[in-house]
Amino acid sequence: KENKMQAHEIENILKKLAPYNLAYEGETFGFIHGDPNKNVRKIGVTWRPTVEVLQLCLEKQIDLLINHEPLLQSEKASVIPLSRLKFPPNLIRKQLLAQSNLTVFVAHSNWDDAIQGNNATLAQVLDIEVQTHIPFGRVGKVLPKSLKDFISFVKRRLGCENVIVVGDPETMIRTVAVVSGSGNSLVEMMEVAKQEGADVLVSG
């Protein structure tokens, strides 16, 4: 007899890894499309549910897609009236979802803040000895080096050809804050990192 798990049983596992109470207020998470009681034989995992990802899910007959970013683009992110566009954002995504029998689960800021989530992993990759847990980020010590050398280190560890940097390349870096995702766009996050003694904030 074939062993089966339902999507909500997999959700219980994911909730232990990234509890919902870690998500920021007002965010959508958990099941956002499809049937939570669906029998799951194939699972897909992705960072961003692009058209290509959804097409692959259809071709591979994926039952449950677990992703980090929202399924559909926010309409307020479009500066052009959707009525002007022949193929407005989300149109092809919605068509693919209608063709497939896909259930979609999102873990966003709760995964950023999870014990083994994005920021804990980023700190580990950058050899940060974590001392403080800030909202959706971590702060800790590194071996002292100039910002210029730290930039080279980050690029090497993360496989980035280019990074955007603001600051004096000769500044000594001893304490690092990491806030993955769009933490660099939040003035409050920069202020918190500074209050915690960070010499540099690494974000995306």
C-alpha angles and dihedrals in degrees: 000000000000115000112233135189124194121226093248090057089056088048089059089058092047092049090058090052095043111016116210092234088071092065118099119254116279096015122135114234141150120039110004101163137024134007120327088199094056118128108246124212100152127037128194124199123197142160096220124017097227124175088260092054093049091047089053091049089055093048094046093042093236112188100194127028117196113196140170103213126056117281096231131036115253110253091220087063090069115086092190120075107255090227088068093058125086089204107025119196114284095019096109092039090055091048091053092047090052091052095048131061092227129156113203127205125187129203108177125145091006087060091046089057100037121121091250096023134116100296096042088051093046091052091049093050090051093049092243116164096218115223104159135038111212125181106298091343148068135232126201151133129287132183105281115263139147119271088248091057092042090055090054090048093051093047091051096046095045097037093239119155092195138020133183113238134186116189147055109307090216095056111121114241118209104140122045132190119202124196110166122211118021098344090123090066093058112088089195091058091052090051093049091048090051092048089054090056098255116164092197138015118217115202143139 
